[in-house]
Amino acid sequence: MKNISDLLGGARDPQGRLILGDPHKGCQYCGHVTTHTDDRVVAYHPGTECCIPALQNLIRWRKNERAELKHKMEIEEEQIITTGEARIETADTKYREGKAEAKLALQRDRFDEKVRSTYAPHMDELDQEIQEYQTKLEHLQAHAGV
């Protein structure tokens, strides 16, 4: 059985560590190359938090991801409400109307739980990332005199 080093090729640095990525391909804006090393691997990749345009891209991507998640959540909630209200309106007896209302309430409770357990933590994580990138951006802008 081959190990990962054999499968990925044999490019090695002078210390014998496997080289991943291209040390000459950096950030599309400033050329910065980020390097991660450990005892067995040296990994190169273009910088992502290295300059003002790169940070602006990260902020825009995270804001877009957050907006998409919020939109998905709103669509899901609208579908629950629309379907539930349609069941209530088409109910032919008070019993079925009550049953449809109860089902809608249960679905809304489940959706609220899903928001708390799935959407909210992810949105909080995105908000935190956006804030961290914004702080780094402001720091770079202050030093650049922008």
Buried (B, 14 or more C-beta within 10 A) or exposed (E): EEEEBEEEEEEEEEEEBBBBBEEEEBBEBEEBBBEEEEEEBBBBBBBBBBBBEBBBBBBEBBBEBBEEBEEEBEEBBEEBBEBBEEBBEEBEEEEEBEBBBEBBEEBBEEBEEBBEEEBEEEBEEBEEBBEBBBEBBEEBEEEEEE
